[in-house]
Amino acid sequence: MFLQESETSTTTRVRRPLTTPDDTESGSAPTSPDSAYRLAVASLQTLAQDIKDLAERAQATLRDPAAHLGAGSGALSDIALASVPRWHFAMLNDTERNSALVSALEGNVPPGAHVLDIGSGTGLLAMAAVRAGAGRVTTCELNPLLAEVARQIIDAHGMSDTITVIGKPSTELEVGKDIDARADVLVSEIVDCGLIGEGLLPSIRHAREHLLAPDGIMLPAAARLYGQLVQSESMARLNRVDMASGFDVSLMNTLATPGHFPVRLNTWPHQMLSGAFPLVEFDLAKGILGPGARTLPVAADTDGLAHALVVWFELDLGATTLCNGPDSKDSHWMQALVPFELPVPVTAGEKVPLRLGWSDYRLNVTVA
């Protein structure tokens, strides 16, 4: 049975901060205040260096745009590589994903409806909405390069009169300024392997309050998370290190990915220590969608040492669902690994009290 997220959720700001409360739960803490300060300074120096490099490249390009930004140019390739994640290609080639989302639009878009698509990408869902009968589509994309790609693809398909591409995040859209009126249908597939890592929750909270009509249609309408206890030192080491060639390098754990991170489960040695069980359900149409936590008594099936929870999502698209579970081998999404701070011994037949928590962007788990 699923636990509804709304029971203990609280609200939070939409824009993602540099750190979130659960970001400090992974890895090892610096050994002293001085160590922490030096790491913080070094992190700011790294950001400053990245900004400096980007500014120098931008200035060189602006001095002669035609020479630097032609098709196939090195500058354009460098910018694309830095700003457009490579998973976009795998995502667009994911036929199961595409078919499920297109079918959902075909089954839920009323004739002539105004559709809002959050996360344009190449404009695929916006174009599918038009083909499904939408009268007009507003699609927003925070990455200016991708937004321009979407505009040109949409124009090439003769849909520019029906689809408007806006190069800003949905949380900055305003009715009366960016869009004429609230949308009749909202479609958004801004999900990562653990569902929430791309900002699904704050984006949908904002859109429901400011951009979607009161009786508007939400796609997906709900999302569920499932999990299993897993023993796998190999996967745990993807994001943690202690000793290397006799040297203690555990300070590196301060740079580990906080919360969940992607793994392709079937590529790593592992043993499942429990059956699959429901974690939480998010009612995207009406739920609070804030940060929260749940205590889950999980029965182990096998003796072992649990290194993590393997987590996956299921999107409710009306007549169909979309899932990235361990058996979904053709999905471009991997599964999410949510590690314990320390391995947890489990015994077959006994229950382990887990505390699953989520912020706007991260999943975490501890033993209650």
N, C-alpha and C positions, 0 to 999 in steps of 0.2 A: 504494500500500500504506500502511495506517495504521501509525503509530508508537504503541505502547502507553504511556500516561502513567505507568505504574507503574515504568518503568525508571530514572527519575532523580528521582522525586517525593520530597518530604519532608513531614512532617506539620507542622501549624500549629494555632493555637487556633481555636475555632469562632466565637467572637464577633468581629464585624468591628471592627477598631480604627479610630480616626479617620483614620489614614494607614497605608498599607502600603508595603513597600519599593519596589514599582514605581510608586507614586503620584508619585514625584519625577522620573519620567523624561520627563514631558510639560511643555511650557511653558518659560519662561525663568526662570532663578534670579534672585533679587533681587541688586541690584548691590553690596550691602555688608551686613555683619552688622547694622548699624543698620537698614537697610531691611528685612531679614528679620524683625528683632525687632518693628518697627513694624507690619508686615503681620500677624504672629502676634497681637499685642495687638489689632489691629483685628478680626481674625477672632473672637477671644474676646468682644470687645465686641458683635459682631453676634449671636453665640449668646446672650449675656446679654440683649440687647434682645428677641430672639425669645421667650426664656423669660419675661421680664417681661411682654411683651404677652399671652402665653398665660395667665399667672397672673392678670392683671387681668381678662381675658375670662372665665376660669373662676370667679373670685370673683363677678363680676357675675351670671353665670348661676346659681350656687349660691344666691344670695340670693333668687332667684325662678325656680326651675327650670321651673315650669309655663308661665310667660310667655315664657321664652327658648327652650325646647326642644320646643315643639309642632311638629307636621308642617308643613314649609314655613317654619319660623322662620328668621330671619336668622342666629341663633347656630348652629343645627344646620347650616345651609348653609356657614357660614364654617368650622366644624370639619371638615366633610366635605371641603371644598375643600382644606384644609390637610393632612389626614391620609390621604385616600383618593385615590391617583393616578387620573387620568381614564382611563388605559388599561384599567381594569377593564371599562368599557363596551364598548370595541372587542373586548376579549378574549372577553367573554360573547357577543358577536355574531359571533364567528369560528366559523362552522359547520364548517369543515374541522378545526379544533382540537378542538372539542367532539365531533364524530363519531369522530375517531381515538381520543380518550381513553376515551369511553364504550364503543367497540368493544373496546378493550384490556381494560377491566374485565369486560365480558361474556364475553370469551374466557379470562380468567385467574383469576377469583375462584371458588374452590371453594365449593360450597353450605355455608352456615352459617359461613363463615370470619369471622375478626375482621380488619377492614381498618383500617389507619391512613392517614389522609389528611393530608399536611403542606401547610398553606396553604389554609385553608377557603375564603376568598373568600366567595361566596354560599352555599356548601354544595353546589354543583353535583355535584362528583365524589363526595362522600359519599352523596348521594341516588342517583346512578347506581350506586354500589357496592351499595346496598340492592336496587335494581331488578335488579342482576346476580346476586343471591342471597346477599349477605353476611348473616350472622346478627347482627352488630353492627359498628358503625363508630365509631371515635374520630377526630375531626378537630380540628386545632389551628390557631389563627389568632392571630398576635401583636398585631394591631390590634383593640382592644376594640370599636370601633364596627362593624367588619366582622364580628367574631365575633357580635355581637348581631343584625346583619342576617341572618347565617346561621341563628342559632337560630330567628328568627321565620319565615324562609322554610321551614326544615325542619319546624317545627311546623305551618305552613299546609298542608304536604303530608302530614301525619299520620305523620311518621317520627321524632318526638322520642323514642319509646320505644326505637328502634333506634340512633339516632345521638346521640352525646355531643359537644358542641362545647366545647372548652377554650380559653380566651382567654390563651394564652401560646405562646411559640415552642417548637418541637419539642425544641430542645436543653435545655429546662428540664423536660421531661416525665420522670417517674419511674415505673417499673413498681412496682406495689404502693401507689402514692400517687395518681397521676393515671389510670393504666390498670391493670386487674387483672392482665393478663398480656401477654407479647410478642405482637405482631400476626402473623397468618399472611400478610398481604399489605400491602405499603407502596406507596402511590401518591403521587407528588408532581410537580407541574408548576410549580416555582418557578424558572423560567428566564427570562433576558432575551434580547435580540437576540444576545448573544455567549455564551449558554448559562449562564455561571457568575456573572453579576453580581448575582443575588438570593441567593447563598449556597447554591447547590445542593450543592457539594462538601462543605463542613463539615456541612451538615444531613444528608446521606446517610451520611457517615462516622459521625456520632453515632448516627443511627437504626439503622444496621446493628449497631453495637456494643451498644446499650442497649435498643432498642425492637422490633426485628424478630426473629422466631424464626430459629434457625440454618438451617433449611431453607425460610425464608420466600420469598415471591415479590416481586420488585422491579419496579415499573413507573414509568418506563421502565427496561429492563435495561441499556441502554448508550446512549451519546451520542457523536456524531462531529462534529468541526469541519472545515469545508472553507474554502478561501480562494482569492482571485485577486489578483494585482498590479493596481493601478488608478492611472491618471493622472487627477487631477481637482483643480485648484487651487481650484475652487469648494467642494468638500467639505472640503478641507484648511482652508479659511478659516472653516468652521463652528466651529472650536475653536482658532483661532490668528489673531493679528493682529500686524502690525509697524508700518506707517505708516498714519495717517489724516489726510487733508488737510494733509500736510506735517509732521505731528507724530509723534514716536516714542512709541507707546503700548504697546510690547511688554511692559511690566511687567504688563499685563493677562493675559499668558500664565501667570502664576503662579496664576491662578484658573481655568485651563482644566481640562476634565475629564481626569483621568489615565486612561491605558489606552484601552479601547475606548469608543465611544459610538454611538448609533443614527443611521442614515441610511436614507432610502428611496431606494435606488440609482437607480431609474428617473426620479426627479424632478430629478436634477442632471446637468449636462454631465460626461461622463467617457469614458475610453477604457480598455478592458481591455488589459493588456500581457502577460498570460499566460492559459493555460487554467486551469480549476478544478483544484485539487489537494488531497488530504487533508492535514490538519494533525496531528490527534491524535484518538485514541479513548479515551474514559473507560468502563471497565467498572464500571458503577454497582453491580452485584451483588457483585463480588469485588475490584475494584481498590483500590489504596491511596488514590487521590483526593486527593493532596496537591499543593502547589505544585510546579512543575517547569519544564523548558525543553527545547526541541528545536532542533537545527540542521537546516535544510531547504534543500537545493540546488534552487532553483526556476529553470526554464528560461523565459526571456522569449520571447514569440512576435513581439513588435513593438518597434521602437526607441521609446524615450520616457523620461519622467521619472516614476518611481513615487512617488506621494505617500503611499500607504498600502496595506494589505491590506484587502480587503473579506472579511468572515468571516460564515459562517452555520452553523447546526447542523442535525443530523438526529437525532431521537430514535427509538430502537428500542423499539417497543411490542409486539413479538411478531409478529403477523401483518401489522402495518402500521407505517408510519413517519410522522413528522411533521417537516416541514422549513420553514425560513424563507429559502430561497435566493432569488437575484435573480428567478427565474422564478415564485416563489410570490406572485403579485401580490394574491391575496385574503387572505393571512395578515395578522393584525393586528400581528405582529412585523415590525419593520424588519430591515435587515441591520446588522452591526456594522462600524464603520470603525476600524481600528487604524493610526494614523498613524506614519510614520517621523519622527524628530526633524528630519531634513532630507531633501528629495527625493533619490531614488536614481536616477542614470542607468542605464538598462538597454539592452542591445543584443540584437536578435533572434538566437536560437540560442545565446546565452551564458547560463550559469547564475549566479544571484545567491545567495550563501550567507546565508540568513536565520536569525535566532535568534528563535524564538517562545517567549515565556515566559508563564506564568500564575501568579497568586496564587490565593487563595480566591475573589477577586471580580473580578480584572482580567486582561485580555489585553494584552500588549505585544509589540512587534517591533523588532528592530534588525538591522543588517547584521553578520554574524559576522566 
